[in-house]
């Protein structure tokens, strides 16, 4: 008999490698997945998200995608993570935005540049490091 409980959903496969998390980070993880990895292009097996689809609408689509990406940056501010991390995240959103403004190349860039995923990784790493430092400091 086949055990259906061993199958992992896409959401479970994309769970973080970090042990400690926060509800805001869980939402950011969902958004990054949706914007950068939600769909698989048949035959070439390439994952894309809503970002390149929304960004296909010139200028307005790029601004909407950047606005969605800024949510992940906002989470970093809400969690009071280091300024250096927040600046890197802002640069990633701006890179994605400005590449998206380029005619034709921007559409390809939106499918390749995964600023939301990059920012999620920065967010999770910084939260893990910051959380460990504060917990360790409280214990001493």
N, C-alpha and C positions, 0 to 999 in steps of 0.2 A: 504494500500500500504506500502510496506516495505521500510524503510529509509536506504539506503546504506551508508549514510554519517556518521552514528553512529558507524560503524565498525572501529575498530582500527587495523592498520597494526602492524606487529611485531616490526617495527622500532619505531612506536609511543608508543607502550607498554613499550619499553625499554628506553624511554626518561628519562632524569635525573630528580630527584626531586629538583635540584637546579635551581634557576631562571636565574642567570647570567651564560653565557657560552662564549665560544670563538671558532672560526672555527677549531683551532687545537684540542680542546677538542671534538668537534663534530666528527672529523676524528678518534680520539682515541676511542670514544664511538662505532663507526662503527667497528673498528678493534677488540675491546674487544668482541663485539657481535659475529663477524665472527669467532674468534678464540675459544670462550668459550661456545657459546649458539646458534649457527646458525641452528642446526638440532635437531629434536626430534626423539629419538629411539622409533619405534612403540612398542606397547604392554606394555612397562614399563614406557613410558612417560618421559624418562630421556633426558634432553637437553645436547648436546655436540656441540663442534665447530670443526674447522679444526685442532686445536692443537693435539688432540689424533690421528687424521688420519695422519697428516704429521709426527708426532713423531713415528709412527709405523715403519718408516725407521730408523734402528739403527744409532745412533750418528748424522748423517747428518740431519735427520728429526728433532731431538731435537735441533740442532744448528739453523736450519731455524726457528723453532717455537720461540726460544729464541730471535733471531734477530727481528722477528715480534713484540715480546713483548717489545723489547727495544725501539720501536717507541714511546710507551706510556711514557716511562722514558724520552726519548728525549723531548717530549712535556713539561714535568715538568721542564726540563732544559731551554727550549725555553721561558717558561713563568716565569722563574726566581723564582720558588717556593722554599720554605725552604729546606736546605740541609737534614734535618732529614727526610722529606717526600721522597726525591730522594733516600736516602739510603735504606729506607724501601722498596721502589719499586724495587731497584736493588736486594735486598735480595729475594724478591718474585720471580723475574725472575730466579735467581740462584737456588732457591729451586726447581722450576719447571724443570729447566735444569738438575740438578743432580738427581732428582727423576726419570726423563725420561731416564737417563742412565742405570737404573737398569733393567736387563732382566725380562720380563713379568710384574713384579710389576710396572715398569715404565709406561707401556701402561695403566694400571689401574689408576695409579697416574695422568697421563695426562688427563684422563677423569674426575677425582675428583678435582684435584688442579686447581683452576681457577685464576691463577696469573694475567691474563689480566684484569679480572673483579675486582679483589682486587685492582690492581693498578689504574684502572679507578676510583674507589671509593675514593682512596687516593688523586688522581689528582683533582677530582671534589671538594672534601671537602677542600683541601688546596687552590685551586683557589678561591673558594667562600670566605673562611676566609681571604685570602690575599687581594682579591679584595675589600672586605668590609672594611678592615683596611685602605687600600690606599685611597679609596673613602672618608671614614670618616676623614682621616687625611687631605685631600685636602679641605674638607668642613670647617674645623676649622681654 
